[in-house]
Amino acid sequence: MNITLASTSVPLTTSSPPDAKAVAKNIAKNQKAARDFEALLLTPVLDSLQKTFAGDSEDSKTPGASDYRQMGSQALAQAIADRGGIGIARLVLRHLQPPKVSGGG
């Protein structure tokens, strides 16, 4: 599986400055990808928590109940990630930034 993330760095051979609109678009793409990735990781955690606290009721034996529970877990995970999450998206975004070069000339 290949995941392509938009690069915010500018090739060294470019003679013109990067388009601010294109850079902003790439940053927005990366932020959405990081939030979606965090939601993907949170979904099984929330689903297992819901199974643990729900217990063994008659409702859980209804056909399709596990599908609805899974959909609810996915929606909750996406909502949590969209509102800042638990920090996974921020870590991913920090690693996507170009390295900061220190030193003088």
C-alpha positions in Angstrom: 0.0 0.0 0.0 1.5 3.4 -1.0 0.5 6.5 0.8 1.5 9.8 -0.9 1.8 12.9 1.2 2.1 16.3 -0.3 5.5 17.8 0.1 5.8 21.3 1.5 9.5 21.7 0.5 10.6 23.5 -2.6 13.0 21.9 -5.1 16.4 23.6 -5.1 16.4 24.0 -8.9 13.3 26.3 -8.9 14.0 29.8 -10.0 10.7 31.3 -8.8 9.4 31.4 -5.2 6.7 28.8 -4.3 3.1 29.8 -4.8 1.7 30.5 -1.4 -1.7 29.1 -2.5 0.0 25.8 -3.4 1.9 25.6 -0.2 -1.2 26.2 1.8 -3.0 23.5 -0.1 -0.2 21.0 0.6 -0.3 21.9 4.3 -4.0 21.4 4.4 -3.7 18.0 2.6 -1.0 16.9 5.1 -3.1 18.0 8.1 -6.2 16.1 6.8 -4.1 13.0 6.1 -2.6 13.1 9.6 -6.0 13.5 11.2 -7.4 10.6 9.2 -4.5 8.5 10.2 -5.1 9.3 13.9 -8.7 8.4 13.5 -7.7 5.1 11.9 -5.6 4.3 14.9 -8.2 5.4 17.4 -11.1 3.3 15.9 -10.1 -0.1 17.2 -9.3 1.3 20.6 -12.7 2.9 20.9 -14.4 -0.2 19.5 -12.8 -2.5 22.1 -13.7 0.0 24.9 -17.3 0.0 23.8 -17.4 -3.8 23.7 -15.9 -4.0 27.2 -18.4 -1.5 28.7 -21.4 -2.7 26.8 -21.4 -6.1 28.3 -23.4 -9.0 26.9 -26.9 -7.8 26.2 -29.7 -8.9 23.9 -29.0 -5.9 21.7 -25.5 -7.1 20.9 -27.0 -10.3 19.5 -29.2 -8.4 17.0 -28.0 -8.9 13.4 -26.0 -5.9 12.2 -25.4 -4.6 15.8 -21.6 -5.0 15.5 -21.6 -3.1 12.2 -23.5 -0.2 13.8 -21.1 -0.3 16.8 -18.1 -0.2 14.4 -19.6 2.8 12.4 -20.2 4.6 15.7 -16.6 4.0 16.8 -15.3 5.3 13.5 -17.5 8.4 13.7 -16.3 9.1 17.3 -12.7 8.5 16.4 -12.9 10.9 13.4 -14.6 13.6 15.6 -11.9 13.2 18.2 -9.1 13.5 15.6 -10.7 16.5 14.0 -10.8 18.3 17.3 -7.1 17.8 18.1 -7.1 14.1 19.0 -4.5 12.7 21.4 -1.5 14.1 19.6 -0.7 11.5 17.0 -1.6 13.9 14.1 0.7 16.5 15.5 3.6 14.1 15.7 3.0 13.0 12.1 2.9 16.6 10.9 6.1 17.4 12.8 8.0 14.7 11.0 6.6 15.9 7.6 8.2 19.4 8.1 11.5 20.0 6.3 14.5 19.8 8.6 15.7 23.0 10.2 19.3 23.7 9.3 21.3 25.6 11.8 24.5 27.4 11.4 25.8 30.4 9.7 27.7 31.0 6.6 
